[in-house]
């Protein structure tokens, strides 16, 4: 059993607010912690939706301009259909239901799991100011609101992944 | 297949160090496996978690951190404290069951 070199620390930046982008960041962060890797997750720009209390569990997936989108059963999903009112919400709700079947927690619970696992959850100061958000709008166990300089300091000694 | 002498018994392991034959598992073997993972002492709580994991395996329940956290046996925070540096992967190894193929 030869020991391969191990990743010791990762800092993951979540800059997009669609369901799949946010989950990619959350799964990577939690997955790192499960492997014994120190992990930070930093939310910026639209990624902030994942830590906004009123939005985190209602994230959508884009049904327009998403060439990978398909109908249940695998038929092509016409872009024009994705633009109809309610379609995006319906598709997103369906997606969340499928994720639940795989035991993927809702975003709010996923963040709690990351915090309980020793992961650090950060938000970007500049983006918070831009979207005029207050601390009480955000996830309660936030470990800090950081400038980009602070973020680099927290990320020291590890690898940075931008999703 | 690699083998290792643990607690006076020859134990079959896979290439990642997980036991491949659960019938070879004993508490003494678990204590030796734990030492290999830098866990010097298995407390009552450790055993409780180990028994829970073995029961899940028996019932073919897919394991995840979330499930263990909701089991009532332990919390996620405690699980990380009991098995530092990879709670699910270490606890299943010590319990003598395969590493869960779970991303959550």
Boltz contact constraints between the chains, C-beta under 6 A:
constraints:
  - contact:
      token1: [A, 27]
      token2: [B, 103]
      max_distance: 6.0
  - contact:
      token1: [A, 31]
      token2: [B, 103]
      max_distance: 6.0
  - contact:
      token1: [A, 34]
      token2: [B, 88]
      max_distance: 6.0
  - contact:
      token1: [A, 35]
      token2: [B, 86]
      max_distance: 6.0
  - contact:
      token1: [A, 36]
      token2: [B, 85]
      max_distance: 6.0
  - contact:
      token1: [A, 36]
      token2: [B, 86]
      max_distance: 6.0
  - contact:
      token1: [A, 103]
      token2: [B, 64]
      max_distance: 6.0
  - contact:
      token1: [A, 104]
      token2: [B, 104]
      max_distance: 6.0
  - contact:
      token1: [A, 105]
      token2: [B, 66]
      max_distance: 6.0
  - contact:
      token1: [A, 113]
      token2: [B, 76]
      max_distance: 6.0
  - contact:
      token1: [A, 116]
      token2: [B, 76]
      max_distance: 6.0
  - contact:
      token1: [A, 116]
      token2: [B, 77]
      max_distance: 6.0
  - contact:
      token1: [A, 117]
      token2: [B, 76]
      max_distance: 6.0
  - contact:
      token1: [A, 117]
      token2: [B, 80]
      max_distance: 6.0
  - contact:
      token1: [A, 118]
      token2: [B, 80]
      max_distance: 6.0
